[in-house]
Amino acid sequence: MNNSSLSDSDKINQSLRILAKVRSNQIATTIKNEYGLEVLGGPFKGMNFIEEVSEGCYVPKLLGIYESELHPLLEIIINDPPDIFINVGSAEGYYSVGLKRLLPKTEVYAFDIDINAQNKTNDLAKINNVDIFVNGEFNIEILKDFKRENIFLMCDIEGDEVNLFKKDKIQLLKNISICIELHIKDGIHNKNILPELFKDTHDIEIVWQKGKENYDVPDAIKNLEHLDLLLSAWEWRSYPTPWLIATPIN
């Protein structure tokens, strides 16, 4: 978009986001210099991480507070492991590798169309000594290859979820537990579309981002300004992207 077409308010917001990302990256450097690349808390505490993510925020992942609204769901997965975990839009493999470390008997499949993301996922798996299957584009038809297994599917594909999950394929998903991050596509928020698709086959829950009310921060940044503490939890979202949690009815 041409900057001249933006309102003054939009220009200010855009500038603030850029500055906030720069400061967030500086905070990341501070943490890495003091503590290294080990995830410091949360369900994946102790996981060796990489220098850069494939996209999006970094600090919340390193702190272990990333998408903390999903931590109760991760506890359910960890306590009752699926046979297969499928991560569509896996980015650098934070969830794929994080769960494989904790669930060695679960087969993990990471899908991402971005070659850089695939490479980083392989790197993350290697430094954590786990084996996962890293692939490119995901197709719902792939589910036909899995017979009677207990499957959990997690999806974050920046709006294309509305193109992936279609009514004519719902039978392939009826026995699968699902978590889909919901985005805006063509001006319409998918929170208004996808829940309806699963209503006859799954129990539906919508989980909203709440922000980080209380979290432990490393000593290395405790003495920073309050704004820096807030930025260390910022996940770089530009609008609400709730999650659809769909649990098979049968």
C-alpha positions in Angstrom: 0.0 0.0 0.0 1.2 3.5 -0.9 2.1 5.3 2.3 0.5 8.5 1.0 -2.9 6.8 0.9 -2.9 6.2 4.7 -4.6 8.4 7.2 -2.4 10.2 9.8 -3.7 7.8 12.4 -2.8 4.7 10.2 0.7 6.1 9.6 1.3 6.6 13.3 0.0 3.0 14.0 2.2 1.6 11.3 5.3 3.5 12.6 4.6 2.3 16.2 4.4 -1.3 15.0 7.7 -1.0 13.2 9.4 0.6 16.3 7.8 -2.0 18.6 9.2 -4.9 16.4 12.7 -3.3 16.5 12.6 -3.0 20.3 11.2 -6.5 20.6 14.1 -7.9 18.6 16.5 -5.9 20.9 14.9 -7.5 23.9 15.4 -10.9 22.3 19.1 -10.2 21.9 19.3 -9.3 25.6 17.7 -12.6 26.6 19.8 -14.7 24.3 23.0 -13.1 25.4 22.1 -13.7 29.1 20.4 -17.1 28.9 21.2 -18.7 25.6 18.6 -20.4 23.3 16.8 -22.6 25.8 13.0 -22.0 26.2 12.7 -20.6 29.8 9.2 -21.6 30.8 5.8 -23.0 29.7 5.0 -26.5 28.4 8.1 -26.6 26.3 10.5 -25.5 29.0 14.0 -26.8 28.3 13.6 -27.1 24.5 16.6 -25.9 22.6 15.5 -23.1 20.3 16.9 -21.4 17.2 18.4 -18.0 16.6 15.5 -16.8 14.4 11.9 -17.9 13.8 10.6 -18.2 10.2 8.0 -15.4 10.8 6.3 -13.5 13.6 7.3 -13.0 17.2 10.3 -14.5 18.9 10.5 -13.4 22.5 7.2 -15.0 23.8 8.4 -18.4 22.4 11.8 -18.1 24.1 10.1 -17.1 27.4 7.6 -20.0 27.0 4.5 -17.8 27.2 3.6 -17.9 23.5 -0.1 -18.4 22.9 -0.6 -19.1 26.6 -4.3 -19.4 26.0 -3.6 -22.7 24.4 -1.6 -24.1 27.3 -4.6 -25.9 28.9 -5.1 -27.6 25.5 -1.5 -28.6 25.3 -1.8 -30.1 28.8 -4.7 -32.3 27.5 -2.6 -33.4 24.5 0.4 -34.2 26.7 -1.7 -36.1 29.3 -3.6 -38.1 26.7 -1.2 -38.3 23.7 -2.6 -38.8 20.2 -1.1 -41.4 18.0 -0.5 -38.7 15.4 0.0 -34.9 15.7 -0.4 -32.9 12.5 0.8 -29.3 12.4 -0.4 -27.4 9.4 1.4 -24.1 9.0 4.1 -25.3 11.3 6.5 -22.3 10.9 9.8 -23.2 12.5 8.3 -26.2 14.3 7.7 -24.7 17.8 4.7 -26.9 18.4 5.8 -29.9 16.3 9.2 -30.3 17.9 8.0 -29.1 21.3 5.4 -31.8 21.5 7.6 -34.5 20.0 10.1 -34.0 22.8 7.4 -34.7 25.3 5.6 -37.4 23.4 8.2 -39.6 21.8 5.6 -42.3 20.8 3.5 -39.8 18.9 4.2 -39.5 15.2 4.5 -35.8 14.3 3.9 -34.4 10.9 4.8 -30.7 10.2 3.5 -29.0 7.0 4.5 -25.6 5.7 4.6 -24.3 2.2 7.6 -22.0 3.0 10.9 -23.7 2.4 12.6 -21.5 5.0 10.1 -22.8 7.6 10.7 -26.4 6.6 14.5 -25.9 6.9 14.1 -24.3 10.3 11.8 -27.1 11.5 14.4 -29.6 10.5 17.1 -27.6 12.3 14.9 -27.4 15.4 14.3 -31.1 15.3 17.9 -31.9 14.9 19.2 -29.8 17.8 16.5 -31.4 20.1 17.3 -34.9 18.9 13.8 -35.8 17.7 12.5 -37.2 14.5 9.5 -35.7 12.8 8.1 -35.7 9.3 8.5 -32.3 7.6 6.5 -31.7 4.5 5.3 -28.9 2.1 1.6 -28.3 1.4 -1.1 -30.1 3.3 -4.1 -31.7 1.6 -7.1 -33.0 3.5 -7.0 -36.1 1.3 -3.8 -37.1 3.2 -6.0 -38.1 6.1 -7.2 -41.1 4.2 -3.8 -42.6 4.7 -4.3 -42.8 8.5 -6.6 -45.7 9.6 -8.3 -45.6 12.9 -5.5 -43.6 14.7 -6.2 -41.0 17.3 -5.2 -37.8 15.5 -4.9 -34.2 16.6 -4.6 -31.6 13.9 -3.4 -28.0 14.6 -3.7 -25.4 11.9 -2.4 -21.8 11.5 -2.3 -20.8 7.8 -3.1 -17.1 7.9 -6.6 -17.1 6.5 -6.4 -20.0 4.1 -8.1 -22.2 6.6 -11.3 -21.3 5.0 -10.0 -22.8 1.7 -8.6 -25.9 3.4 -11.6 -26.9 5.5 -14.6 -27.5 3.2 -18.0 -29.0 3.7 -17.5 -31.8 1.2 -14.4 -33.0 3.1 -15.9 -32.9 6.6 -16.3 -36.6 6.8 -12.5 -37.0 6.7 -12.3 -34.9 9.9 -15.2 -36.1 11.9 -13.1 -38.3 14.2 -10.2 -35.9 14.5 -9.5 -33.3 17.3 -8.7 -30.0 15.8 -7.3 -26.6 16.7 -7.6 -23.9 14.0 -6.4 -20.3 14.4 -9.0 -18.1 12.7 -8.0 -15.2 10.6 -9.6 -12.7 8.2 -9.8 -13.7 4.6 -11.1 -11.4 1.8 -12.5 -9.0 4.4 -14.4 -11.7 6.3 -13.3 -13.1 9.7 -13.3 -16.9 9.6 -14.7 -17.0 13.1 -18.0 -16.4 11.3 -17.6 -19.3 8.9 -15.7 -22.3 10.2 -17.6 -23.0 13.5 -20.7 -23.6 11.5 -18.8 -26.2 9.3 -18.0 -28.4 12.3 -21.2 -28.0 14.4 -22.7 -31.4 13.4 -19.6 -33.4 14.0 -17.7 -31.7 16.8 -18.2 -29.9 20.1 -17.0 -26.4 19.5 -15.2 -23.9 21.7 -13.8 -20.5 20.6 -10.7 -19.4 22.6 -9.8 -15.7 22.5 -6.5 -14.0 23.2 -6.5 -12.5 26.6 -3.1 -10.8 26.8 -0.5 -11.7 29.4 -1.8 -10.7 32.8 0.9 -12.3 34.9 4.0 -14.0 33.8 7.6 -14.5 35.1 10.2 -12.6 33.2 13.9 -13.4 33.4 16.1 -11.4 35.7 17.9 -10.1 32.6 14.9 -7.9 31.7 13.1 -7.4 35.0 14.8 -4.0 35.4 13.7 -2.8 32.0 11.0 -0.2 31.5 7.4 -1.4 31.9 6.8 -1.0 28.2 9.7 -3.4 27.5 8.0 -6.0 29.8 4.8 -5.6 27.8 6.7 -5.9 24.5 8.4 -9.1 25.7 4.9 -10.7 25.7 3.7 -9.1 22.5 2.9 -11.7 19.8 2.9 -9.2 16.9 -0.8 -9.7 16.1 -2.6 -7.0 14.2 -6.1 -8.1 15.0 -7.8 -10.8 17.1 -7.2 -14.3 15.8 -9.2 -16.6 18.1 -8.8 -20.4 18.0 -11.5 -22.9 17.1 -11.2 -26.0 19.3 -13.2 -28.8 17.8 -13.6 -32.1 19.6 -15.3 -35.1 17.9 -18.8 -35.7 19.3 -18.5 -39.4 19.0 
